[in-house]
């Protein structure tokens, strides 16, 4: 790509010229985007939007207040539960069925 490119009208175009023209097009596009700074959607203030914003604020505050337990606290709880399970006796009585052999 570092060589010369031939166009249909026999005018050689170098890769530097292609790179320069691409840069000029990108600069032109950036200038056009800079002039067009009008937002596409405008939300007008009304009772419904104010109520919606109040609900969203309450949800955001509730989510910020949630505290995730640390891994150390989770490990401690699991180990305590395993210790409790190991030290408890089962409350279920095991009843064995009498074995009866019947002659047939």
C-alpha positions, 0 to 999 in steps of 0.5 A: 500500500506504500506504492502508487495507485492508478486511477481510471484517468491515469493519474497516480495517487500515492498512499500519502495522498490517500492518507491526507485526504482521509484525514481531511474528510475526518476533520470535516466530519468532526467540524460538522458534528461540532456545529450540530450540538442540538439534542435530539430528544427534549423532555418537557417538564410536566407532572408525570416527568417530575413524578417519574424523576422522584421515583427514579431518585428513590430507586437510586437511593435504595440501590446505593444503600445496599451493602454487600457482605464481605467475603470474610463475613460470608466465610464466617457464616458458612463455617458457623453453619457447618459447625452447627450442622456437625454438632447437632444430633438428628431428631429423626428416629430411624426405625428398622422394618422387621424382616419377615421371611414368608415361605411360598 
